[in-house]
Amino acid sequence: MGDQMVERADAVAEYFIAMGSTNVYAPLVEPLMQWSQYSMAPIWLRDPQSRMGLEAKEVYESIRVFFEKYSHLKT
């Protein structure tokens, strides 16, 4: 789930960057990371060994890597 979400977000970001726009941080990168922090992190922090906890951590980590990749675009 997280990998598919990040693949799509990455494709969108790469498209806009290829077209000359670097305005992807505020409308895409930051909101996705915030969603992950407020939706996924609490699940794996509450129950890190459960199946749901492990899946939530995987989604969070995928999005965190995406966030770090594009964090240099923050204006």
C-alpha positions as a printed Julia matrix, in Angstrom:
75×3 Matrix{Float64}:
  0.0    0.0     0.0
  2.63   2.54    1.01
  4.9    1.68   -1.89
  2.1    2.18   -4.41
  1.14   5.49   -2.86
  4.73   6.69   -2.91
  5.27   5.48   -6.5
  2.3    7.55   -7.65
  3.3   10.61   -5.64
  6.87  10.27   -6.92
  5.62  10.08  -10.52
  3.55  13.23  -10.02
  6.48  15.07   -8.42
  8.88  13.97  -11.16
  6.41  15.06  -13.85
  6.07  18.57  -12.45
  9.8   18.88  -11.89
 10.44  17.75  -15.47
  8.02  20.43  -16.66
 10.05  23.06  -14.81
  7.95  23.46  -11.69
  9.48  22.92   -8.28
  6.24  23.77   -6.51
  5.55  20.23   -5.31
  6.59  20.5    -1.68
  3.61  22.38   -0.24
  0.83  20.75   -2.27
  2.15  17.16   -2.3
  5.23  16.31   -0.25
  4.37  18.01    3.03
  0.7   16.93    3.18
  1.61  13.31    2.48
  4.18  13.34    5.28
  1.72  14.98    7.65
 -0.91  12.37    6.82
  1.63   9.66    7.55
  2.63  11.25   10.85
 -0.93  11.62   12.08
 -2.42   8.45   10.6
  0.26   5.78   10.32
  2.72   6.62   13.09
  0.17   6.3    15.92
 -0.81   2.82   14.74
  2.7    1.4    14.8
  3.71   3.3    17.91
  0.74   1.87   19.85
  1.27  -1.72   18.74
  4.59  -2.11   16.92
  4.6   -5.91   16.85
  1.1   -6.48   15.46
  0.44  -7.03   11.77
 -1.28  -3.64   11.53
  1.57  -1.98   13.39
  4.17  -3.47   11.08
  2.19  -2.49    7.98
  1.69   1.05    9.27
  5.42   1.37    9.94
  6.17   0.18    6.4
  3.84   2.82    4.95
  5.31   5.49    7.21
  8.88   4.58    6.23
  8.06   4.62    2.5
  6.57   8.09    2.83
  9.46   9.28    5.01
 11.95   8.31    2.29
  9.82  10.14   -0.29
  9.7   13.18    2.0
 13.46  13.22    2.42
 13.96  12.91   -1.35
 11.99  16.1    -2.0
 12.57  18.05    1.21
 15.15  20.21   -0.55
 12.25  21.79   -2.48
 10.84  23.45    0.62
 10.7   27.18    0.01
